[in-house]
Amino acid sequence: MKHSKLSNYKIKRILGCFCLELTAIQTTKQLKLNRKTIDRYYTIFREKIAQYQEEQKKKFKGNIEIDESYFGSRHKGDKRGRSTATKIPVIGILKRNGKVYAEIISDASKSSLMPIITGLVAKSKSNIYTDKWKSYDGLVLSGYKHYRINHSKEFVRNHHHINGIESFWSYVKRKMRKHNGIPKHKFYLYLKESEFRFNNRDKDMFNIMQKTIIHL
């Protein structure tokens, strides 16, 4: 890496710990390096992952699941549902048996969701599956084949489910809990890291990071 005071050997050791999902504190203890140094390299890795993920963004085709989720600590008095008062809303688009894309949104309104969906999901040869949230009402009028799932009244029926994207949300929240709180200004980097790990979960993470993301 350019302008680094550490040797490539030490950077690779830090990268190895990052790929194993050790926290910065765990890596600091294991490698006996300064905590600020570990934090700096972990941030660099996440920034490069985020850049890579945005560059890989392309149109989704096929059976597509779309849903939103909310991230952040719970506070007394928080309302349940799609509230953005204390939480960060995110839309997720997942191709079944394929990749996922997640993006922070201002809210779950139709005006926020529709431009993202129309920009990322091809209308031809695509079936969209969502819950019954009203903001998805315009999908059919926009030319999509749209199927809605009512969780309160039906179980998984053939292809009618959004289990894939819901599994992704569980995956992200499980990963983020390990860090005992993520600063709001860094949430995007952790979201893109989770997206990257999910999309490459069956691959050699260190090899991808070294050859494709960090170029060591």
C-alpha positions as CSV (number, residue, x, y, z in Angstrom):
1,M,0.0,0.0,0.0
2,K,1.3,3.5,-0.9
3,H,2.7,5.7,1.8
4,S,2.5,3.0,4.5
5,K,5.0,2.8,7.3
6,L,4.3,-0.8,7.8
7,S,5.8,-3.6,5.8
8,N,3.5,-5.6,3.4
9,Y,4.1,-8.6,5.8
10,K,2.5,-6.7,8.7
11,I,-0.3,-5.3,6.6
12,K,-1.1,-8.9,5.4
13,R,-1.2,-10.0,9.0
14,I,-3.7,-7.2,9.9
15,L,-5.7,-8.1,6.8
16,G,-5.7,-11.8,7.8
17,C,-7.2,-10.8,11.2
18,F,-9.8,-8.5,9.4
19,C,-10.8,-11.4,7.1
20,L,-11.3,-13.6,10.1
21,E,-13.6,-11.0,11.6
22,L,-11.4,-10.3,14.6
23,T,-12.3,-6.9,16.2
24,A,-9.7,-4.2,16.3
25,I,-9.2,-4.9,20.0
26,Q,-8.6,-8.6,19.3
27,T,-6.2,-7.8,16.5
28,T,-4.3,-5.3,18.6
29,K,-3.7,-8.0,21.3
30,Q,-2.8,-10.7,18.8
31,L,-0.4,-8.7,16.7
32,K,0.9,-6.5,19.5
33,L,0.5,-3.4,17.4
34,N,-0.9,0.1,18.3
35,R,-4.7,0.2,18.5
36,K,-4.8,3.4,16.4
37,T,-2.8,1.6,13.7
38,I,-5.2,-1.3,13.6
39,D,-8.2,1.1,13.5
40,R,-6.6,3.0,10.7
41,Y,-6.0,-0.1,8.5
42,Y,-9.4,-1.5,9.3
43,T,-11.0,1.8,8.1
44,I,-8.9,1.7,5.0
45,F,-10.0,-1.9,4.3
46,R,-13.6,-0.9,4.7
47,E,-13.3,2.1,2.5
48,K,-11.8,0.1,-0.3
49,I,-14.5,-2.6,0.1
50,A,-17.2,0.1,-0.1
51,Q,-15.6,1.6,-3.3
52,Y,-15.4,-1.9,-4.8
53,Q,-19.0,-2.7,-4.0
54,E,-20.3,0.5,-5.6
55,E,-18.2,-0.3,-8.7
56,Q,-19.7,-3.8,-8.9
57,K,-23.3,-2.4,-8.9
58,K,-25.3,-3.5,-11.9
59,K,-28.9,-4.3,-12.9
60,F,-30.7,-7.2,-11.2
61,K,-32.6,-9.7,-13.3
62,G,-34.6,-12.8,-12.3
63,N,-36.4,-13.4,-9.0
64,I,-35.8,-10.4,-6.9
65,E,-36.6,-9.8,-3.2
66,I,-36.8,-6.3,-1.9
67,D,-37.3,-5.2,1.7
68,E,-36.2,-2.5,4.2
69,S,-34.7,-2.8,7.6
70,Y,-33.7,-0.4,10.4
71,F,-30.5,-0.2,12.3
72,G,-29.5,1.5,15.6
73,S,-29.9,1.2,19.3
74,R,-33.3,0.9,20.9
75,H,-34.4,3.7,23.1
76,K,-37.2,3.8,25.6
77,G,-40.3,5.1,23.9
78,D,-39.3,4.1,20.4
79,K,-42.2,3.3,18.2
80,R,-42.3,0.0,16.5
81,G,-42.4,-0.1,12.7
82,R,-40.8,2.0,10.0
83,S,-39.6,4.8,12.2
84,T,-36.4,6.8,11.4
85,A,-36.4,8.9,14.6
86,T,-33.5,6.9,16.2
87,K,-32.7,4.3,13.5
88,I,-31.0,4.2,10.1
89,P,-33.3,2.9,7.3
90,V,-31.8,0.7,4.6
91,I,-33.3,-0.9,1.5
92,G,-32.0,-4.3,0.3
93,I,-32.3,-5.8,-3.1
94,L,-31.4,-9.5,-3.4
95,K,-31.4,-11.9,-6.4
96,R,-32.4,-15.3,-5.2
97,N,-29.3,-17.6,-5.2
98,G,-27.3,-14.5,-6.1
99,K,-26.0,-11.2,-4.8
100,V,-27.5,-8.5,-2.6
101,Y,-27.2,-4.7,-2.7
102,A,-28.0,-2.5,0.2
103,E,-28.4,1.3,0.3
104,I,-29.1,3.8,3.1
105,I,-32.3,5.7,2.5
106,S,-33.8,8.8,4.1
107,D,-37.1,7.0,4.8
108,A,-39.3,4.2,3.4
109,S,-41.5,6.4,1.3
110,K,-42.5,5.6,-2.3
111,S,-40.4,8.7,-3.4
112,S,-37.3,7.2,-1.7
113,L,-37.7,3.6,-2.8
114,M,-39.0,3.7,-6.3
115,P,-36.0,5.5,-8.0
116,I,-33.6,3.0,-6.4
117,I,-35.7,0.0,-7.5
118,T,-36.3,1.2,-11.1
119,G,-32.6,2.1,-11.4
120,L,-31.4,-1.3,-10.3
121,V,-34.0,-3.9,-11.3
122,A,-34.6,-4.7,-14.9
123,K,-38.3,-4.9,-15.9
124,S,-38.0,-7.6,-18.4
125,K,-37.6,-11.2,-17.1
126,S,-37.8,-10.1,-13.5
127,N,-40.3,-11.0,-10.7
128,I,-40.2,-8.8,-7.7
129,Y,-41.3,-10.1,-4.2
130,T,-42.0,-7.7,-1.3
131,D,-44.1,-7.4,1.8
132,K,-47.3,-5.4,1.7
133,W,-45.8,-2.0,2.5
134,K,-47.7,0.7,0.6
135,S,-44.6,2.3,-0.9
136,Y,-44.3,-0.7,-3.3
137,D,-47.8,0.0,-4.7
138,G,-46.4,1.6,-7.9
139,L,-44.3,-1.4,-9.1
140,V,-47.0,-2.9,-11.2
141,L,-47.9,0.5,-12.8
142,S,-44.2,0.9,-13.5
143,G,-44.2,-2.3,-15.6
144,Y,-42.9,-4.9,-13.1
145,K,-44.3,-8.3,-12.2
146,H,-44.9,-7.8,-8.5
147,Y,-45.9,-10.3,-5.9
148,R,-46.7,-9.3,-2.3
149,I,-46.3,-11.4,0.8
150,N,-48.6,-11.0,3.8
151,H,-46.6,-12.5,6.7
152,S,-49.5,-12.3,9.1
153,K,-51.7,-14.5,6.9
154,E,-49.5,-16.9,5.0
155,F,-46.5,-19.1,5.2
156,V,-43.9,-19.6,2.5
157,R,-45.9,-20.7,-0.6
158,N,-43.8,-21.9,-3.6
159,H,-41.8,-18.8,-4.7
160,H,-43.9,-16.4,-2.7
161,H,-41.5,-15.3,0.1
162,I,-38.8,-12.9,1.0
163,N,-36.7,-15.3,3.1
164,G,-33.5,-14.4,1.3
165,I,-33.4,-10.7,2.0
166,E,-34.7,-11.3,5.6
167,S,-31.8,-13.7,6.0
168,F,-29.4,-11.0,4.8
169,W,-30.8,-8.6,7.4
170,S,-30.2,-11.2,10.2
171,Y,-26.7,-11.7,8.8
172,V,-25.9,-8.0,8.9
173,K,-27.3,-7.4,12.4
174,R,-25.4,-10.4,13.7
175,K,-22.1,-9.1,12.3
176,M,-22.7,-5.6,13.6
177,R,-23.5,-6.7,17.2
178,K,-19.9,-8.0,17.5
179,H,-18.7,-4.4,17.5
180,N,-20.8,-3.2,20.5
181,G,-22.1,-0.1,18.8
182,I,-21.1,1.5,15.5
183,P,-20.8,5.3,15.1
184,K,-23.5,6.6,12.8
185,H,-21.0,8.2,10.5
186,K,-19.3,4.8,10.0
187,F,-22.4,2.8,9.5
188,Y,-22.2,2.9,5.7
189,L,-18.7,1.3,5.7
190,Y,-19.9,-1.5,8.0
191,L,-23.0,-2.0,5.8
192,K,-20.9,-2.4,2.7
193,E,-18.5,-4.7,4.5
194,S,-21.4,-7.0,5.4
195,E,-22.7,-6.8,1.8
196,F,-19.3,-7.8,0.5
197,R,-18.9,-10.6,3.0
198,F,-22.4,-11.9,2.2
199,N,-21.8,-11.8,-1.6
200,N,-18.5,-13.7,-1.2
201,R,-19.4,-15.9,1.7
202,D,-18.4,-19.1,-0.1
203,K,-15.1,-17.7,-1.3
204,D,-11.6,-17.2,0.1
205,M,-11.9,-13.8,1.7
206,F,-8.2,-13.2,2.2
207,N,-7.4,-14.1,-1.4
208,I,-10.1,-11.7,-2.7
209,M,-9.1,-8.9,-0.4
210,Q,-5.4,-9.2,-1.2
211,K,-5.7,-9.5,-5.0
212,T,-8.8,-7.5,-5.8
213,I,-9.4,-5.0,-3.1
214,I,-6.0,-4.1,-1.5
215,H,-3.6,-5.2,-4.2
216,L,-0.8,-6.4,-1.9
